[in-house]
Amino acid sequence: SYAAEARYTNFYAGGDITWSTHGQHLYCLNGASVNQVDVQTSQILQSFGVASNSASTADKKKAAASAEDIDVEEDTITCFGLSQEYLVTAHRSGLLRLWELATGKLVKLWKAQHKGPVIRVEFSPCGRLICTSGGADATLRLWDYSNNSCLGALKDFPGPAWFIVFHPNVLRKEVYGVGADNTIYVWNYSTKKLLHKMRGHLSQVTGLSFKSKELDCNELVTVSRDKVLIVWQLQDQVESKQLKVLPLYEELEGVVYVDDGRQIIVASGVGKLQQVDTTSWKIKDLLAQSDYQISRLLHCGELKQLALVTTEQNILIYEAETMQPLKHLVGYNDEILDMCFMGDNDRYLAVATNSKHFKLYDTEHDMNCKLIVGHLDTVMSLAASQNLLISVGKDCSIRLWRLQHDKDCSLEALTQQTNCHTSTIGCVAMTHNGATGFASVSQDGSMKVWQLARDKQNRDLYSFNLRYAALSHDKEVNCVAYAPNNKLLATASQDKTAKVWLAESNSLQGVLRGHTRGVWSVRFSPVDQIVLTSSSDCTLRLWSISNFACIKRFDQECTILRAEFLDHGKFILSAASDGLLKLWNIKTSTCLQSLDEHDDRVWALAVSGRSNRFFYTGGADSKMIRFGDVTQVTRNEALDQRQATLEQEQTLHSLLHAQKQLHKAFVLALNLDRPKASYDIINHFVRERDEEGLRQLVDQLNVDQRVALLQHVKAWTTNSRHSQVGNLILRHLIGDALHDPKARFYNNGNMVEVLTPYVQRHFKRITELNKELAFLEFIVQCM
């Protein structure tokens, strides 16, 4: 059996993102929630929002099932602010919610009183005040949340203010807001007086940073999308002085002072990072990458690290002084289309998402990620053999990559060929036991087999040449796979067939006919001469290579997109369009386990070839989940449970034999579900006519034990000999339930309705007995 060991889901969908002061956590906006993410492991620790993770998964599914017929518009978060102890979220409904970071609980809720949703919210340096900016009104409002009061509104500027910053020194009591005219306004929020105006930018201001946190710090730097950096000197008069204006010729997205104010780091939208010396004003390029666009620049002063946030929601963390890359977090994966293992001991996992860049994860170092750039359009499929990897996609090109051993989690491009097919290349497969060739299939129905060669003089050079091409199917080809001995190839297509070919020549060996819809995947067994196919007709089929006949069929509820052999060909793992994974035993043709972790189609399945003990899955719900083999753990737990049960049964038997500690014996009988033992204990009190002892016996039970006792009563009342004891206990339990409304959930599974006919039958029998006794007494008196 298998169980989910780790889940890697989307935690950032664009918008606000904040780095904690100590640098251990990132707070990322994701629709209707703010996620607290561990920087080291990329795992979500907590979620703050109306539908936060405080509820259990079972509760969420129950709530979703009950509310699936009701169209409820979720209250999305427009922005948030962070302090040392609290997090404040601004919602589209106009509400502000204050959350406690330590517990994740909602502390306060109030109306923002702005026209339209709040577009910016910020905590003061002391953490006691909150400043909000409305989207439709030109006002900033200051809130003292501890006293539940609005301290005032700042209105002397053309709004809305998309950028708010407090002066880092608490004693300055200054708040900076950028108006719609791209002028920076400065107020004293204690006196509500406008102190400064900084005019100079012609486009939206995207970054503002102070030189230091000192009280006398009057120097700050701003950047804008007008491609200009301005250093300001605050003076006594309202209009502030521009110390330096630097044109940088790129739209700027973020700025920060580092090295105690001696250097300025500037991020441009095209992915360039520049350093400006504040004494000589010389500009130095730190990163000149144009592979991705930067949307934000974050700085952690305590760790001296920088974080670049890209428009594709990737977060790249660098050492501030050396610009050494430290960590890459993927905030949003989109659809995961394919994945495969590579490297020694399957250390690395290559993942193709709905993007022209694919990702390489280091599974041994907290899933550290590296973005691999090269393709011009979406990467559709990946195939690896040891340290080599082939990637194909919609740009009709094939690219060969190799792991760099001197760098962790890095690939170097070896060679490439463009226009390899006339249509999108949907799948690629490499030979086993050493990369000597590979095969690619396309949506135009063609299959091409390539020879992979290594240069004899320079062993670092590789090349690949076309061995042969064939029109393999009438419709789009979905999958191609090599046999373990590399002598056979199999292809699967939307024309409802799979075909087996000789790998050395384009000689068709056989056609696998039987599926009633398109075939999605095909795999050779690692130990037997059989082929596995999965199809849109909701079936898995096993075929014999000797006569190409179907020898077994497994039925599922919906389209099966991927299937793989597990544990040296003993089991089959299938992935379906409803997100369900199923584990099949080939020998018995039974489904051993169903894994319900995904919410949408599962496109990708990567089984570790080295250990066969774990695998990764990925799908249209953007989730990437690692499953591990827990068979031994489950077996050990079952043995431990059985041993504990035997010990409890022995204790119960000893207590009953000695007629001691009957209260403890009664609880054990309920926990072990032993109706005979519990009946004997209660019957002992009845024979002794110990009404008070019986009452104490029932009163000591908690809710779960009372529900278990009701189940035992149900077993007793079916027999008239035990009905007296059953009715006695019922009187106590039902009496408690009538007095205490909270106790009415004893009625688990309509227990009262089930017991009523038996109780009525016993009542009728006792009534008849009373009549007969009365007649007998009358006759005796008359004699």
C-alpha positions in Angstrom: 0.0 0.0 0.0 1.1 3.6 -0.7 0.4 6.9 1.0 1.1 10.5 0.3 4.4 11.6 1.9 4.6 15.2 0.6 2.4 17.6 -1.3 3.7 20.5 -3.4 0.8 22.7 -4.3 0.3 26.3 -5.5 0.9 28.8 -2.8 1.2 32.1 -4.8 -1.1 33.4 -7.5 0.3 36.9 -8.0 -0.2 40.1 -6.0 1.2 40.8 -2.6 4.1 38.9 -1.2 6.1 39.6 2.0 9.2 38.2 3.6 9.3 37.7 7.3 11.9 39.7 9.3 13.9 36.5 10.3 13.7 35.3 6.7 12.3 31.8 7.5 8.8 32.4 6.0 7.2 33.9 3.0 3.6 35.2 3.1 2.0 34.9 -0.3 -1.4 35.9 -1.6 -3.3 33.1 -3.2 -6.9 34.1 -4.1 -9.0 34.0 -1.0 -6.2 33.1 1.4 -2.7 34.2 2.4 -0.2 31.2 2.7 2.6 31.1 5.2 5.4 29.2 3.3 8.6 27.7 4.7 11.4 29.0 2.6 13.5 25.9 3.2 11.0 23.2 2.3 8.5 25.1 0.0 5.7 23.7 2.2 2.6 25.6 3.3 2.7 25.9 7.1 -0.5 27.9 7.6 -3.2 29.6 5.6 -5.0 32.8 6.6 -8.4 33.4 5.0 -12.1 32.9 5.4 -11.8 29.2 4.3 -8.4 28.7 6.0 -6.7 25.4 6.7 -7.9 25.4 10.3 -10.7 23.1 9.2 -9.8 19.5 8.6 -9.9 17.9 5.2 -12.9 15.8 6.0 -14.8 18.9 7.2 -13.9 20.8 4.0 -15.1 17.9 1.8 -18.3 17.7 3.9 -18.9 21.4 3.6 -18.2 21.4 -0.1 -20.6 18.5 -0.7 -23.4 20.3 1.3 -22.8 23.6 -0.5 -22.2 22.3 -4.1 -25.7 23.4 -5.1 -25.3 26.9 -3.7 -23.5 29.5 -5.8 -21.3 31.2 -3.2 -18.9 33.9 -4.3 -15.8 33.7 -2.1 -14.5 36.8 -0.5 -11.1 37.2 -2.3 -8.2 39.1 -0.7 -7.0 42.1 -2.5 -4.0 42.8 -0.4 -2.5 42.2 3.0 0.0 43.6 5.5 2.4 42.0 8.0 3.8 42.9 11.4 5.8 40.8 13.9 2.6 39.4 15.6 -0.3 40.0 13.3 -1.4 39.8 9.7 -4.2 42.0 8.3 -6.1 41.0 5.1 -8.2 43.4 3.0 -11.1 41.7 1.2 -13.1 42.6 -1.9 -16.2 42.9 0.3 -14.6 45.9 2.0 -13.9 44.1 5.3 -10.5 44.0 7.1 -9.6 40.9 9.1 -6.8 40.8 11.7 -5.1 37.4 12.2 -2.7 36.3 14.9 0.4 34.7 13.4 1.2 32.3 16.2 -2.2 30.6 16.4 -3.7 31.5 12.9 -7.0 32.6 14.6 -9.1 35.6 13.5 -8.8 38.3 16.2 -10.8 41.2 14.8 -13.1 42.1 11.9 -14.2 45.5 10.8 -15.4 47.6 7.8 -12.8 49.6 6.0 -15.2 52.5 5.2 -13.5 53.1 1.8 -15.3 53.5 -1.5 -14.6 50.3 -3.3 -12.1 47.6 -2.1 -8.9 48.4 -0.3 -5.9 48.2 -2.7 -3.1 48.7 -0.2 -2.7 48.0 3.5 0.4 48.5 5.7 1.5 48.2 9.4 3.4 50.9 11.2 6.9 50.0 12.4 5.6 49.7 16.0 2.9 47.2 14.7 0.0 49.1 16.5 -1.4 51.1 13.6 -2.7 50.1 10.2 -2.9 52.4 7.1 -5.3 51.5 4.3 -5.8 53.0 0.9 -9.2 52.8 -0.9 -9.5 51.9 -4.6 -12.2 54.4 -5.5 -11.5 57.3 -3.1 -8.5 59.5 -2.6 -8.0 58.8 1.1 -5.7 57.0 3.4 -7.2 55.8 6.7 -5.3 55.1 9.9 -6.6 52.5 12.3 -5.8 51.7 15.9 -7.0 48.1 16.0 -6.3 47.6 19.7 -8.7 50.4 20.6 -11.1 49.7 17.8 -10.9 53.2 16.4 -10.1 55.1 13.2 -7.6 57.8 14.0 -8.3 59.9 10.9 -8.2 60.2 7.1 -5.4 61.7 4.9 -7.0 63.4 1.9 -4.6 66.1 0.5 -3.6 64.2 -2.6 -5.1 62.8 -5.9 -5.7 59.1 -5.3 -5.8 56.2 -5.2 -2.5 55.4 -3.5 -1.1 52.1 -4.9 2.0 52.4 -2.7 2.2 53.1 1.0 5.3 53.0 3.2 6.0 54.0 6.8 9.3 55.5 7.9 11.3 52.6 9.5 12.0 54.7 12.6 9.0 54.6 15.1 9.8 58.1 16.4 9.5 59.8 13.0 5.7 59.0 12.7 5.8 59.5 8.9 3.8 57.7 6.3 4.6 57.9 2.5 1.9 57.5 -0.1 2.2 57.7 -3.9 -0.7 59.5 -5.6 -2.3 59.1 -9.0 -0.1 62.0 -10.3 3.1 59.8 -9.4 4.0 62.3 -6.7 5.1 61.0 -3.3 3.3 62.6 -0.4 4.6 62.5 3.2 2.4 63.0 6.2 3.0 63.1 10.0 0.3 60.6 10.9 0.1 62.0 14.5 -0.7 65.6 13.5 -2.2 64.7 10.1 0.0 67.4 8.6 1.4 67.2 5.0 5.2 67.5 5.4 6.7 66.8 1.9 5.9 66.4 -1.8 8.4 64.6 -4.0 7.7 65.4 -7.7 9.9 63.8 -10.4 8.5 60.6 -11.7 6.4 60.4 -14.8 5.0 56.9 -14.4 3.9 54.6 -11.6 6.3 54.4 -8.7 7.1 50.7 -8.0 9.7 50.9 -5.3 10.8 53.0 -2.3 13.6 52.3 0.2 15.2 54.2 3.1 18.9 54.5 3.5 18.8 53.5 7.2 16.4 53.0 10.2 17.9 55.9 12.1 15.9 58.8 13.4 17.8 61.4 11.3 17.5 59.4 8.1 16.3 61.8 5.5 17.6 60.1 2.4 15.5 57.7 0.3 15.5 56.2 -3.2 12.5 55.6 -5.5 12.2 53.8 -8.8 9.4 53.9 -11.4 8.3 52.5 -14.7 9.5 55.7 -16.3 13.0 54.0 -16.3 14.5 56.5 -13.8 16.0 56.1 -10.3 15.8 59.2 -8.0 17.6 59.7 -4.7 15.8 62.2 -2.5 16.9 64.5 0.4 14.0 65.5 2.7 14.2 69.1 3.8 12.2 71.5 6.0 10.2 72.9 3.1 7.4 71.0 1.5 9.2 70.4 -1.9 12.0 67.8 -1.4 15.4 68.0 -3.1 16.5 65.5 -5.7 20.1 64.4 -4.9 20.6 62.3 -7.9 18.6 61.2 -11.0 19.8 58.1 -12.8 18.3 57.0 -16.1 18.5 53.1 -16.3 16.7 52.7 -19.7 14.5 49.8 -18.4 11.2 49.7 -16.6 12.1 49.4 -12.9 10.1 47.1 -10.5 11.9 47.3 -7.2 14.7 49.0 -5.3 16.5 48.4 -1.9 19.5 49.8 0.0 22.1 47.2 1.0 25.5 47.3 2.7 24.5 49.9 5.3 23.3 52.3 2.6 26.5 52.2 0.5 24.9 50.3 -2.4 21.5 50.4 -4.1 20.1 47.2 -5.8 17.6 47.9 -8.6 15.4 45.3 -10.4 14.1 45.9 -13.9 11.1 44.2 -15.4 13.1 42.4 -18.1 15.0 40.4 -15.5 18.0 42.6 -15.1 19.5 43.3 -11.6 21.8 46.3 -11.2 23.9 47.7 -8.4 24.5 51.4 -7.9 27.3 52.8 -5.8 26.0 55.7 -3.7 29.4 57.5 -3.6 30.6 57.3 -7.3 27.1 56.6 -8.8 28.6 53.9 -11.0 26.2 51.2 -12.2 27.2 47.6 -12.3 25.2 44.7 -13.7 24.6 41.8 -11.2 22.2 39.7 -13.3 21.7 40.2 -17.0 19.1 37.5 -17.6 16.2 38.1 -19.8 14.6 34.6 -19.4 11.8 35.9 -17.2 10.2 39.1 -16.1 10.6 40.5 -12.6 7.5 41.8 -10.8 8.9 42.4 -7.3 12.2 42.7 -5.3 12.3 41.6 -1.7 15.1 42.0 0.8 15.8 40.3 4.1 18.3 42.4 6.1 18.8 39.8 8.8 20.0 37.1 6.4 21.4 39.5 3.8 19.5 37.9 1.0 17.5 39.1 -2.0 14.4 37.5 -3.5 13.2 38.1 -7.1 9.5 37.4 -7.8 8.8 36.7 -11.5 5.6 37.3 -13.4 5.3 33.4 -13.6 5.1 33.3 -9.8 8.6 31.9 -9.3 10.6 33.2 -6.3 14.4 33.2 -6.7 16.5 33.8 -3.6 20.1 35.1 -3.9 22.9 36.0 -1.5 22.9 39.8 -1.5 26.7 40.2 -1.6 27.9 37.5 -4.0 24.6 37.0 -5.9 25.0 33.3 -5.4 21.6 31.5 -6.1 20.4 29.9 -2.8 16.9 28.7 -3.4 14.2 28.6 -6.1 10.5 28.3 -5.0 7.7 27.7 -7.5 4.6 29.6 -6.4 2.4 28.5 -9.3 2.9 25.4 -11.5 -0.1 25.6 -13.8 -0.9 22.2 -15.4 1.8 19.5 -14.9 2.1 17.7 -18.3 5.0 15.3 -17.8 7.8 14.3 -15.3 10.7 11.9 -15.2 13.6 10.9 -12.9 17.2 11.4 -13.8 20.7 11.4 -12.1 22.2 8.9 -9.7 19.7 7.1 -7.5 16.9 9.1 -9.2 17.9 12.2 -7.3 16.5 14.8 -9.7 13.0 15.1 -11.0 12.4 17.0 -14.3 8.9 18.5 -14.6 7.2 19.9 -17.6 4.4 22.4 -16.9 2.2 24.4 -19.2 5.2 26.7 -19.9 8.1 27.0 -22.3 10.5 26.5 -19.3 10.6 23.2 -17.5 11.8 22.7 -13.9 14.4 20.5 -12.4 13.8 19.6 -8.7 16.4 18.2 -6.3 14.5 15.6 -4.3 17.2 15.2 -1.7 17.6 18.9 -0.9 14.1 20.1 0.1 12.9 20.1 -3.5 15.1 23.0 -4.5 14.2 23.9 -8.0 16.0 25.3 -11.1 14.2 26.8 -14.1 15.6 25.3 -17.4 15.3 27.8 -20.3 15.6 27.0 -24.0 12.3 26.1 -25.7 10.3 28.7 -27.5 6.9 27.2 -26.8 5.3 24.8 -24.3 7.3 21.7 -23.3 5.1 18.7 -23.7 7.2 15.7 -22.8 10.5 14.7 -21.1 12.6 11.5 -21.2 15.8 10.7 -19.3 18.5 8.1 -19.2 21.0 8.4 -16.3 22.5 11.9 -16.7 21.0 12.8 -20.1 17.6 14.3 -20.8 15.5 14.9 -23.9 12.8 17.6 -24.0 10.3 18.1 -26.8 7.3 20.5 -27.2 5.0 22.6 -29.3 8.0 24.4 -31.0 8.7 21.1 -32.9 12.3 21.1 -31.6 14.2 18.4 -29.8 16.8 19.4 -27.2 19.4 17.3 -25.4 20.6 18.2 -21.9 23.1 16.8 -19.4 23.4 17.1 -15.6 26.3 19.4 -14.5 28.2 17.5 -11.8 30.1 20.5 -10.6 26.8 22.3 -9.8 23.8 21.1 -7.9 20.5 21.0 -9.7 21.7 22.3 -13.0 21.5 21.2 -16.7 23.7 22.2 -19.6 22.4 22.2 -23.2 24.3 19.8 -25.4 22.6 20.0 -28.8 19.3 20.7 -30.4 17.4 20.3 -33.7 14.5 22.5 -34.8 11.6 21.5 -37.1 12.0 17.8 -36.3 8.3 17.2 -36.9 5.6 19.2 -38.8 3.3 19.3 -35.7 3.5 19.4 -31.9 5.7 16.6 -30.6 3.5 14.9 -28.0 5.9 12.3 -26.5 9.5 11.1 -26.5 11.1 7.9 -25.1 14.8 7.0 -24.6 16.4 3.6 -24.7 17.0 1.7 -21.5 20.4 0.8 -19.9 22.4 3.6 -21.5 21.2 6.3 -24.0 21.9 5.0 -27.5 18.8 6.5 -29.2 15.3 7.8 -28.7 12.0 7.9 -30.4 9.6 10.8 -30.8 5.9 10.9 -31.9 3.8 13.8 -33.1 0.2 14.9 -33.5 0.5 14.5 -37.2 0.6 10.7 -36.7 4.3 10.3 -37.5 7.0 8.5 -35.5 10.7 9.2 -35.8 13.6 7.1 -34.4 16.9 8.8 -33.7 20.4 7.6 -33.2 22.3 9.3 -30.3 26.1 9.4 -30.8 29.0 10.6 -28.7 32.1 12.2 -30.2 35.1 9.9 -30.0 37.7 12.7 -29.5 35.7 15.0 -27.2 33.5 12.8 -25.0 31.5 15.9 -23.9 30.0 16.4 -27.4 26.8 14.6 -28.4 24.8 14.6 -31.6 21.7 12.8 -32.8 20.7 11.8 -36.3 17.5 10.5 -37.8 17.5 6.7 -38.3 14.1 6.4 -39.9 10.6 8.0 -40.0 7.2 6.3 -40.3 3.6 7.3 -40.6 2.6 5.2 -37.6 -1.1 6.0 -37.1 -4.0 7.7 -38.8 -4.6 10.1 -35.9 -2.6 11.9 -33.2 0.0 9.6 -31.5 -0.2 10.0 -27.7 2.6 7.8 -26.4 5.8 5.9 -27.4 7.8 3.4 -25.3 10.8 1.2 -25.6 10.9 -2.5 -24.5 13.4 -3.3 -21.7 15.8 -4.9 -24.3 15.5 -1.9 -26.7 14.5 -4.2 -29.6 10.8 -3.3 -29.7 8.9 0.0 -29.8 5.2 0.5 -28.9 3.0 3.5 -29.9 -0.5 4.4 -28.7 -2.9 6.7 -30.7 -6.3 8.3 -30.8 -7.2 5.9 -33.6 -8.1 3.3 -30.9 -5.1 1.1 -31.5 -1.6 0.5 -30.2 1.2 -0.8 -32.4 4.4 -2.8 -31.8 7.4 -2.0 -34.0 11.0 -3.3 -34.5 13.2 -0.6 -33.1 16.0 -1.1 -35.6 13.7 -0.8 -38.7 10.3 0.6 -39.3 8.8 -2.9 -39.4 5.4 -3.3 -37.9 5.2 -6.4 -35.7 1.5 -6.3 -34.7 -1.5 -4.1 -34.0 -3.3 -4.2 -30.6 -7.0 -3.9 -31.4 -9.8 -3.9 -28.8 -10.1 -0.5 -27.3 -13.3 1.4 -28.3 -11.7 4.8 -27.8 -8.4 6.5 -28.1 -5.4 4.9 -26.4 -3.5 7.3 -24.0 -0.5 5.3 -22.9 1.5 2.1 -23.6 4.2 0.4 -21.5 6.2 -2.8 -21.7 6.4 -5.1 -18.7 9.9 -5.1 -17.1 9.8 -8.9 -16.5 7.1 -10.5 -18.8 6.5 -10.4 -22.6 3.3 -8.3 -22.2 2.3 -4.8 -23.1 0.0 -2.5 -21.0 -2.3 0.0 -22.6 -4.8 2.6 -21.0 -7.6 4.2 -22.9 -10.5 6.7 -22.9 -12.9 3.7 -22.8 -12.1 3.4 -19.1 -10.1 0.2 -19.3 -6.6 -1.1 -18.8 -5.6 -4.0 -21.0 -2.7 -6.4 -21.0 -1.6 -7.9 -24.3 0.7 -10.8 -25.2 3.7 -9.9 -27.4 3.7 -13.4 -28.9 0.3 -13.3 -30.5 -0.9 -9.7 -29.8 -4.1 -10.9 -28.1 -5.7 -9.3 -25.0 -5.1 -11.5 -22.0 -6.5 -9.3 -19.2 -8.7 -6.3 -18.7 -9.2 -3.9 -15.8 -12.2 -1.6 -15.6 -12.2 1.9 -14.1 -14.9 4.6 -13.9 -13.4 7.1 -16.3 -10.6 7.8 -18.8 -7.3 6.3 -17.8 -4.6 8.8 -18.9 -1.4 7.1 -17.6 -0.4 3.6 -16.4 2.9 2.2 -15.1 4.2 -1.1 -13.8 5.2 -1.2 -10.1 7.4 -3.5 -8.0 9.1 -5.4 -10.9 5.9 -5.9 -12.9 3.7 -7.4 -10.0 1.3 -4.4 -9.8 -0.1 -1.7 -12.1 -0.6 1.9 -11.1 -3.2 3.8 -13.1 -4.0 7.5 -13.2 -7.4 8.7 -14.3 -9.1 11.9 -15.5 -11.1 12.2 -12.2 -7.8 12.5 -10.2 -8.1 9.0 -8.8 -5.0 6.7 -8.6 -5.6 2.9 -8.4 -3.2 0.1 -7.6 -4.0 -3.2 -9.3 -2.7 -6.7 -8.6 -2.0 -8.4 -11.9 -2.3 -11.9 -10.6 -5.7 -11.6 -9.0 -7.0 -8.7 -11.2 -8.2 -6.8 -8.2 -7.9 -3.2 -7.1 -5.8 -3.2 -4.0 -6.0 0.5 -3.2 -7.4 3.8 -4.4 -5.6 7.1 -3.7 -7.8 10.2 -3.8 -5.3 13.1 -3.5 -5.8 15.0 -6.8 -8.8 17.2 -7.8 -8.4 17.0 -11.6 -6.8 15.0 -14.4 -3.5 13.3 -13.6 -1.3 13.7 -16.6 2.1 12.8 -15.2 3.4 9.7 -13.4 7.1 9.1 -12.5 8.0 5.8 -10.8 11.5 5.5 -9.3 13.3 2.9 -11.3 16.0 2.4 -8.7 13.9 1.5 -5.7 10.3 1.0 -7.0 9.3 2.2 -3.5 8.0 5.7 -4.3 6.6 7.7 -7.2 5.5 11.3 -8.0 2.3 12.3 -9.6 1.2 15.6 -11.2 -1.9 16.9 -12.9 -4.2 19.7 -14.1 -4.8 20.8 -10.5 -1.1 21.9 -10.3 -0.4 19.5 -7.4 2.8 17.5 -7.3 2.5 14.7 -4.8 5.1 12.2 -3.6 3.8 8.7 -2.6 5.8 6.2 -0.6 5.4 2.5 0.1 4.0 2.1 3.6 3.2 -1.6 3.4 5.7 -2.5 6.1 4.7 0.4 8.3 1.0 -0.5 8.0 1.8 -4.2 8.8 3.8 -3.2 11.9 1.0 -0.9 13.1 -1.5 -3.7 12.6 0.7 -6.1 14.7 1.2 -3.5 17.4 -2.6 -2.9 17.5 -3.3 -6.6 17.7 -0.7 -7.0 20.6 -2.3 -4.1 22.5 -5.8 -5.6 22.0 -4.6 -9.0 23.3 -3.1 -7.3 26.4 -6.4 -5.4 27.0 -8.4 -8.6 26.6 -6.1 -10.4 29.1 -6.6 -7.6 31.6 -10.4 -7.6 31.1 -10.5 -11.4 31.6 -8.4 -11.1 34.8 -10.6 -8.3 36.2 -13.8 -10.2 35.5 -12.4 -13.4 37.0 -11.4 -11.6 40.2 -14.5 -9.4 40.3 -12.3 -6.4 41.0 -12.2 -2.9 39.5 -15.4 -3.4 37.6 -15.5 0.3 36.5 -12.2 -0.2 34.7 -13.3 -3.6 33.3 -16.5 -2.0 32.0 -14.6 0.7 30.0 -12.3 -2.0 28.6 -15.3 -4.1 27.5 -16.7 -1.0 25.6 -13.4 -0.1 24.0 -12.8 -3.8 22.9 -16.5 -4.0 21.8 -17.4 -7.0 24.0 -21.2 -6.9 24.6 -21.1 -10.2 26.7 -18.5 -8.9 29.1 -20.3 -5.5 29.5 -23.6 -7.4 30.1 -22.0 -9.5 32.8 -20.7 -6.5 34.6 -24.0 -4.6 34.6 -25.9 -7.8 35.5 -23.6 -8.1 38.6 -24.8 -4.6 39.8 -28.4 -5.6 39.1 -28.2 -8.8 41.1 -26.5 -6.9 44.0 -29.4 -4.3 43.7 -26.7 -1.6 43.6 -28.6 1.2 41.8 -26.1 3.9 42.9 -23.1 1.9 41.6 -24.8 1.3 38.2 -25.5 5.1 38.0 -21.8 5.9 38.6 -20.8 3.3 36.1 -22.8 5.1 33.3 -21.9 8.6 34.5 -18.1 8.0 34.1 -18.4 7.4 30.4 -17.6 9.9 27.7 -19.7 10.5 24.6 -17.9 7.9 22.4 -18.2 5.3 25.1 -21.9 6.0 25.5 -22.4 5.5 21.8 -20.6 2.2 22.1 -22.8 1.3 25.1 -25.9 2.0 22.9 -24.5 -0.5 20.3 -24.2 -3.1 23.1 -27.8 -2.3 24.3 -28.9 -3.0 20.7 -27.3 -6.4 20.9 -28.8 -7.2 24.2 -32.4 -6.2 23.4 -32.7 -8.7 20.6 -32.9 -11.4 23.3 -35.7 -11.3 25.8 -33.5 -12.8 28.5 -31.2 -9.8 28.4 -33.9 -7.2 27.9 -34.2 -6.1 31.6 -30.5 -5.0 31.7 -30.9 -3.3 28.3 -33.9 -1.3 29.3 -32.3 -0.3 32.5 -29.3 1.2 30.7 -31.6 2.8 28.1 -33.5 4.6 30.9 -30.2 6.2 32.1 -28.9 7.1 28.6 -32.1 8.4 27.1 -32.9 10.3 30.4 -29.5 12.1 30.2 -30.2 12.9 26.5 -33.6 14.5 27.4 -32.1 16.6 30.1 -29.0 17.7 28.1 -29.7 18.9 24.5 -26.0 18.6 23.7 -26.1 14.9 24.4 -28.6 14.2 21.7 -26.0 13.1 19.2 -25.9 9.8 21.1 -28.5 8.9 18.5 -25.8 7.8 16.1 -27.1 5.9 13.1 -30.8 6.4 14.3 -30.2 4.0 17.2 -33.3 5.1 19.0 -35.5 4.3 16.0 -33.8 0.9 15.6 -34.3 0.0 19.3 -37.9 1.2 19.6 -39.6 -2.0 18.1 -37.6 -4.3 20.4 -38.5 -2.2 23.5 -42.2 -2.1 22.5 -42.2 -5.9 22.0 -40.6 -6.4 25.5 -43.1 -4.0 27.0 -46.0 -5.9 25.5 -44.6 -9.2 26.7 -44.1 -7.9 30.3 -47.7 -6.4 30.2 -49.1 -9.8 29.3 -47.0 -11.4 32.1 -48.4 -8.9 34.6 -52.0 -9.8 33.5 -51.3 -13.5 33.9 -49.8 -12.9 37.4 -52.9 -10.9 38.4 -55.2 -13.8 37.3 -53.0 -16.3 39.2 -53.1 -14.1 42.3 -56.9 -13.8 42.0 -57.3 -17.6 41.7 -55.1 -18.2 44.7 -57.0 -15.8 46.8 -60.3 -17.3 45.8 -59.3 -20.9 46.9 
